[in-house]
Structure formats: C-alpha cells, structure tokens
C-alpha cells in the first residue's frame, strides 16, 4: 500500500497484511499484520492469514485484489463463495480472473453452482459456490 492511499484515510478500520520481513514503516503500527511467507517464498501464508483474522473476530473476507490473490486462494482451496459481475460490454485483451491457481485443464477446473443471479441496472451479479469435486475416470 502506497503512502497516502485512500485505504489508509482512517474512514474505516484497515488492516494491511505484509510479510514478516517487509518494510512497512510508512504504515501505522496498528494497521499492520505481519505474517510468514508462503512455502516457496511467494506471497503470504494464507492459512496463517486466516487464523490471524479469525483471532481478531473476522469471520468473512472479501478478496478484491486481482488475479494473483484470487488464484492463490483458489489454489489453496480457501474459496467458499464467488461473486462476479457481468456487464454487457465486450473488451479486447485483458487480465485473467485467476493467476496461477494450479488449474491448467478443463478437467481440473473449479466447478461452481450458481446460487443467485441479480440484475443491477444493465449488469448481472452472479453468486456461486464451489460444487462437489468431479471424480477421476
């Protein structure tokens, strides 16, 4: 988080999770949660993150950080609900919804069961939960 970012404006409680060895001097001490790095050194240990949040009384987490964050949680099997928005707009190239989530084939795909669809103006909000794992043939 860059110094001066709106997320740090004090309008809502904010907790920034960083690696134990990260330079977070520009962040208020009470806004920093230091965690071990994930095995392999890339990103944070997500189980440690969720345990730390649970210890603070947090029972629900909204992931809004892009494809790398989403991919890490999917790869770790830590996603229990997906909310996506579909707009009637076609764009050219762009980033994938998930970065490396360990899914490289249709067979490995995370299957979702749609639980709700809501029209919001011209857009559509789709809520889904992971379905049962498919059996290997």
C-alpha positions in Angstrom: 0.0 0.0 0.0 1.5 3.3 -1.1 1.7 6.2 1.5 -1.3 8.4 1.1 -3.5 5.7 -0.4 -7.3 6.2 0.3 -7.4 2.8 2.1 -5.4 4.5 4.9 -7.5 7.6 5.2 -9.0 6.4 8.6 -12.6 6.3 7.4 -12.8 2.6 8.2 -10.7 0.1 10.2 -7.9 -1.1 7.9 -5.5 -4.0 8.4 -2.7 -4.5 5.9 -1.2 -8.0 5.8 2.5 -8.0 5.0 5.4 -10.4 5.1 7.4 -10.5 8.3 10.4 -9.0 6.6 8.5 -6.3 4.6 9.3 -2.7 5.0 6.0 -1.2 6.4 7.4 1.8 8.2 5.0 4.1 6.2 2.0 2.3 7.7 0.5 2.9 11.1 1.6 0.1 13.5 -1.9 -0.8 14.4 -2.8 -1.3 10.7 0.0 -3.9 10.1 -0.4 -7.6 10.4 3.0 -9.4 9.9 2.8 -12.9 8.6 5.2 -15.6 7.4 5.7 -16.0 3.6 4.0 -18.9 1.8 6.1 -22.1 1.2 8.1 -21.2 -1.9 8.6 -17.6 -0.8 5.9 -16.0 -3.0 3.0 -14.3 -1.2 1.9 -14.8 2.3 0.9 -18.0 4.2 -2.8 -17.9 3.7 -3.6 -20.3 6.5 -1.7 -18.0 8.9 -3.6 -15.0 7.5 -7.0 -16.6 8.0 -6.0 -17.8 11.5 -4.8 -14.2 12.4 -8.0 -12.7 11.1 -10.2 -15.3 13.0 -8.3 -14.4 16.2 -9.3 -10.8 15.6 -13.0 -11.8 15.2 -13.1 -11.6 11.4 -15.5 -14.3 10.0 -15.8 -13.2 6.4 -13.2 -11.9 4.0 -13.9 -10.1 0.7 -11.0 -10.7 -1.8 -10.6 -7.7 -4.0 -7.0 -7.8 -5.1 -6.8 -9.1 -8.6 -5.9 -12.4 -10.3 -2.8 -13.3 -8.2 -4.7 -13.0 -4.9 -7.8 -14.8 -6.2 -5.6 -17.6 -7.8 -3.7 -18.1 -4.5 -6.9 -18.6 -2.5 -8.4 -20.9 -5.2 -5.2 -23.0 -5.3 -5.3 -23.3 -1.5 -8.9 -24.4 -1.6 -9.9 -21.5 0.6 -12.8 -20.1 -1.5 -16.3 -20.8 -0.4 -18.2 -18.3 -2.5 -17.6 -16.4 -5.7 -19.5 -13.2 -6.6 -18.9 -12.0 -10.2 -20.4 -9.2 -12.2 -21.2 -9.4 -15.9 -21.6 -6.2 -17.9 -23.0 -6.1 -21.4 -19.7 -4.8 -22.7 -17.1 -6.6 -24.8 -13.4 -5.7 -24.4 -10.3 -6.9 -26.2 -7.4 -8.5 -24.3 -7.2 -8.2 -20.6 -6.0 -10.0 -17.4 -7.4 -13.4 -16.5 -9.7 -13.6 -13.5 -7.2 -16.1 -11.9 -3.5 -16.2 -12.0 -1.7 -19.4 -11.3 -4.3 -21.4 -9.4 -2.9 -24.8 -10.3 -5.7 -25.2 -12.9 -4.5 -25.9 -16.4 -7.2 -28.1 -17.9 -11.0 -28.1 -18.1 -10.9 -31.4 -16.1 -9.1 -29.6 -13.3 -11.5 -26.5 -13.4 -13.2 -25.4 -10.2 -16.8 -26.1 -10.9 -19.3 -23.6 -9.4 -23.0 -24.0 -8.5 -24.9 -20.7 -9.1 -26.9 -19.8 -6.1 -28.2 -16.4 -7.1 -28.4 -14.0 -10.0 -29.5 -10.4 -9.6 -29.9 -7.8 -12.3 -28.3 -4.5 -11.2 -29.2 -1.9 -13.9 -27.7 -3.3 -17.1 -25.3 -5.6 -15.2 -25.8 -9.0 -13.8 -24.4 -10.2 -10.4 -23.8 -13.9 -10.2 -23.2 -15.6 -6.8 -21.9 -19.2 -6.8 -20.3 -21.7 -4.5 -17.8 -24.4 -5.3 -19.6 -27.6 -6.4 -18.6 -31.1 -5.4 -15.2 -32.3 -6.8 -15.5 -34.3 -10.0 -14.5 -37.9 -9.8 -11.5 -39.1 -11.9 -12.3 -41.6 -14.6 
